[in-house]
């Protein structure tokens, strides 16, 4: 079991390193990402928003798969109490995980909506200040 964990850790580390080594993250004078990152002119808040949404989507899919697996274990238990208890434990854990994931999604949506709102207010305030400056 220990070897499996080591191999999984090494594979995930290599995947992360290969993913991030392909990008040269640079910001220009205005704070916008350069085109060299192949991410376009997307601001960091939008990138973070997309990463969080995809991570929660991935976790939600894993949770649904766990619920299905627990259902199959329970169906094929054939009355064996040990297998039924195992299936119930998996099912309870998966449902709890799903509730946590849904709550995380709601919290993330709320935070990012407020972040976009505050950013829009700051941009409007900056534009208003620039338009009221008079040159003598």
C-alpha positions as CSV (number, residue, x, y, z in Angstrom):
1,X,0.0,0.0,0.0
2,X,2.9,2.3,0.8
3,X,4.4,1.8,-2.7
4,X,1.1,2.8,-4.3
5,X,0.9,6.0,-2.4
6,X,4.5,6.8,-3.4
7,X,3.8,6.1,-7.1
8,X,0.6,8.2,-7.0
9,X,2.4,11.1,-5.3
10,X,5.2,11.0,-7.9
11,X,2.8,10.9,-10.8
12,X,0.7,13.8,-9.5
13,X,3.9,15.8,-8.8
14,X,5.2,15.2,-12.3
15,X,1.8,16.2,-13.8
16,X,1.7,19.4,-11.8
17,X,5.3,20.3,-12.7
18,X,4.7,19.5,-16.4
19,X,1.5,21.6,-16.4
20,X,3.1,24.7,-14.9
21,X,6.5,24.5,-16.6
22,X,4.9,25.3,-20.0
23,X,3.8,28.7,-18.9
24,X,5.9,31.8,-18.4
25,X,3.7,34.0,-16.3
26,X,4.4,37.7,-16.7
27,X,2.3,40.7,-16.0
28,X,2.5,43.9,-18.1
29,X,2.4,47.5,-16.7
30,X,-1.4,47.4,-16.4
31,X,-1.4,44.2,-14.3
32,X,-2.9,42.1,-17.1
33,X,-1.3,38.7,-18.0
34,X,0.8,38.8,-21.2
35,X,-0.1,36.7,-24.2
36,X,2.9,34.5,-23.6
37,X,0.9,32.5,-21.0
38,X,-1.6,31.5,-23.6
39,X,-4.3,32.6,-21.2
40,X,-5.2,35.7,-23.0
41,X,-6.1,38.9,-21.2
42,X,-8.0,37.2,-18.5
43,X,-7.6,38.6,-15.0
44,X,-6.4,36.4,-12.2
45,X,-9.8,36.5,-10.4
46,X,-11.4,34.8,-13.4
47,X,-8.7,32.2,-13.7
48,X,-9.1,31.4,-10.0
49,X,-12.9,31.3,-10.4
50,X,-12.5,28.7,-13.3
51,X,-10.0,26.6,-11.3
52,X,-12.3,26.5,-8.3
53,X,-15.3,25.6,-10.4
54,X,-13.5,22.8,-12.2
55,X,-12.1,21.4,-9.0
56,X,-15.6,21.3,-7.4
57,X,-17.0,19.8,-10.5
58,X,-14.4,17.0,-10.4
59,X,-15.1,16.4,-6.7
60,X,-18.8,16.3,-7.4
61,X,-18.3,13.6,-10.1
62,X,-16.2,11.5,-7.7
63,X,-18.9,11.8,-5.1
64,X,-21.6,10.7,-7.4
65,X,-19.5,7.7,-8.5
66,X,-19.0,6.8,-4.8
67,X,-22.8,6.9,-4.3
68,X,-23.2,4.6,-7.3
69,X,-20.5,2.2,-6.0
70,X,-22.2,2.1,-2.6
71,X,-25.5,1.3,-4.2
72,X,-23.9,-1.6,-6.2
73,X,-22.2,-3.0,-3.0
74,X,-25.5,-2.8,-1.2
75,X,-27.5,-4.5,-4.1
76,X,-25.0,-7.3,-4.3
77,X,-24.6,-7.8,-0.6
78,X,-27.1,-10.7,-0.7
79,X,-28.2,-10.1,2.9
80,X,-24.6,-10.1,4.4
81,X,-24.6,-7.6,7.2
82,X,-20.9,-6.7,6.8
83,X,-21.3,-5.7,3.2
84,X,-24.5,-3.8,3.9
85,X,-22.8,-1.8,6.7
86,X,-19.8,-1.1,4.5
87,X,-22.2,0.2,1.7
88,X,-24.0,2.3,4.3
89,X,-20.8,3.8,5.5
90,X,-19.6,4.7,2.0
91,X,-23.1,6.1,1.2
92,X,-23.1,8.3,4.4
93,X,-19.6,9.5,3.7
94,X,-20.4,10.3,0.0
95,X,-23.6,12.2,0.9
96,X,-21.7,14.2,3.6
97,X,-19.1,14.9,1.0
98,X,-21.7,16.0,-1.5
99,X,-23.2,18.4,1.0
100,X,-19.8,19.9,1.8
101,X,-19.0,20.3,-1.9
102,X,-22.4,22.0,-2.6
103,X,-21.8,24.3,0.4
104,X,-18.3,25.1,-0.9
105,X,-19.7,25.9,-4.3
106,X,-22.3,28.2,-2.9
107,X,-19.6,30.0,-0.7
108,X,-17.3,30.3,-3.7
109,X,-20.0,31.7,-5.9
110,X,-20.9,34.3,-3.3
111,X,-17.3,35.3,-2.8
112,X,-16.6,35.6,-6.5
113,X,-19.8,37.6,-7.1
114,X,-18.9,40.0,-4.4
115,X,-15.3,40.2,-5.8
116,X,-16.6,41.1,-9.2
117,X,-19.0,43.7,-7.8
118,X,-16.3,45.3,-5.7
119,X,-13.9,45.3,-8.7
120,X,-16.5,47.0,-10.8
121,X,-17.1,49.6,-8.2
122,X,-13.4,50.4,-8.0
123,X,-13.1,50.6,-11.8
124,X,-16.1,53.0,-11.9
125,X,-14.6,55.1,-9.1
126,X,-11.2,55.3,-10.8
127,X,-12.9,56.3,-14.1
128,X,-14.9,59.0,-12.3
129,X,-11.8,60.4,-10.5
130,X,-9.9,60.5,-13.8
131,X,-12.8,62.3,-15.6
132,X,-13.1,65.0,-12.8
133,X,-9.4,65.9,-12.9
134,X,-8.9,69.3,-14.6
135,X,-5.7,70.5,-16.0
136,X,-4.9,74.2,-15.4
